Amino acid sequence: MKYATYCLLIVLGFLGLSVMSSINEYVFFAGFVILQFVILATAWNILGGYAGYVNFGVPAFIAMGAYTAVVLFKSISAPLVVQIIGGGILAGALGLGVGLLTLKLRGIFFSIATVAVVFILETVVNNWRYVGGATGMQLTRPPDLWFFESYTRMLFFVMAVLAVLSVSIARYVQDSFLGRGLRAVRDSEEAAECSGVPTLKIKLIACTISGALMGVAGSPMPMYLSYIEPASTFNLSYSIYALGMPIIGGTSHWIGPVIGALLLATLQQIVTVTVSNELNVLIVGVLLVLFVVIAPEGILGLVKKWKQSSK
């Protein structure tokens, strides 16, 4: 109950921020990206952090959510809420399908298989003219802004709600039987199976939840950019970001990906404005190397060591 209250206060805080007219519009534009990264990091950690299955197919799930939203908007003029729900459902179904085909693989073989999914879906979209094909398509935002002054502010609030929801799901998974089973799989899958843990079942559930949350994160993107095209939607940099943020924050706890996402995404937005957009990937790479060498358990690991040393 206490955690739900905190989440409600956070959402109300974002709502108050979004209706303020004196704040520069770029703050909401950048805030959308930061909150999207929180969702991606949280979603990736459910399978990659808890179970130890490294998923490099993040762009495929983001694109599934984004292109589902485009199809729904173009075909039936679906509102944003319907687009997000549809994107999450289809991305979750993709996660289940990918899990059925790949979760019997382990280690690098699973990771390679998830990368293959990205290229397969990108080839399909490149040849699908209804959604713009390889050249992409321009989208016109609907006039419905609820009580917000701009569509960007409305999307910022929507993404804030989705981020709180995603973190709440990750926290529930961590403390549930599913989370305990996933951690057992990460430590030793053979030992988990011998102990009666339904390893394949819980991995499929985790893959479905993770995929659905990534699809939810991708669904508002077409309206956020007013444009969509395969090259940026299927950008493999998303895989690097989704992997790097939990590692920097710490994969052992639900709060770790949130810390890593807020730190990394905020730093990237600052660098984009002050220096150059091309340095974003370099920043991720440098931070990853530093944390893997100096603090393999992330920021949470550093805090834990500091508390132990201070006793």
Steps between C-alpha positions, in 0.01 A plus 500: 500500500784737587668434164174563313468832683853598392419412140183708511693798637759463223230497230330803655836675509555434131147620431565825684826544312339434163225762540741777594524744213828668600721193437687475172344252258830318455487389866194289418652383172811377682297372795305272268825334389627463857176336615500275194849384596376425852239266351750336263756442775235362734356273232841368395596424859202269555657246264862613475560596864280261695550194276835581338374467141655787303250629244645699209166506317368811677445698173267228373264542797517879485421488129214256556340747739568799275374345176197349671413853614543628143275230355230562762513875448501480121230235469246594769636833638551329836572730795838491669384275785380235254826528307702437817287205607514348152874550477555340838284198417668429166850559639415262785382243246827550312688444826310176559571384143867590522519325836349180366757496218811615684482444876630145467821664381740636758773760521624659180276280284186651654638853454582437132151362442341815642710717267371295206143594596587868450623446144203279410243755616691789343495319164124452531440867583732620221275322251167597659380806312192549719726629779733690267750227415868590507435874449268532798192717532389830648227502765259775597432525870132503600367821659403331828734640769277437805586795729864536388643796312688288245512144375858465624389576856219249476739230374737582785224442754391177328857371501532591870194289581637212289840525673342477847289205384804320355708548815208378711476184290876441527485541877212254524682248281815528711320418825275230354551129436584595141788722611640237735481243224674730252783565744535125550528461122768767490705332772468147359227388262579132554476535877174692464349225287609236750333704775168492318506850350305506168787676325356513148164628622641783709744600224211520253301716742799728553563526126134589441491765772832647388390514136164655588661780703745575218208517259322740735811718502508504119130561435496879566811558286324561166287777650797634694705541179206548256701269275612139485752313287680166545861622521449689827227277643712185463818675614719250685612779733183425697651162588814668631300749706268232642800286597713785631248668731431199726871414513585856606222515757512137612305197379434338837213730602211672323630845591836440326373541140308812605815659644706403196237628257456834676876550521586391147204652318532833680872512424430422133244779473743748655777393263262519202416861579845620606744296289387258231238231445767268355668464840203315654614149410856586604376606843315170542807304393736683737262467796446131427874431498550697821221327688584151374862546616453709815147415617361187329196510731420858396416798716298281736808285553709807585238619749486154658879487539503851646237405759693186596828691535338772710373253763 
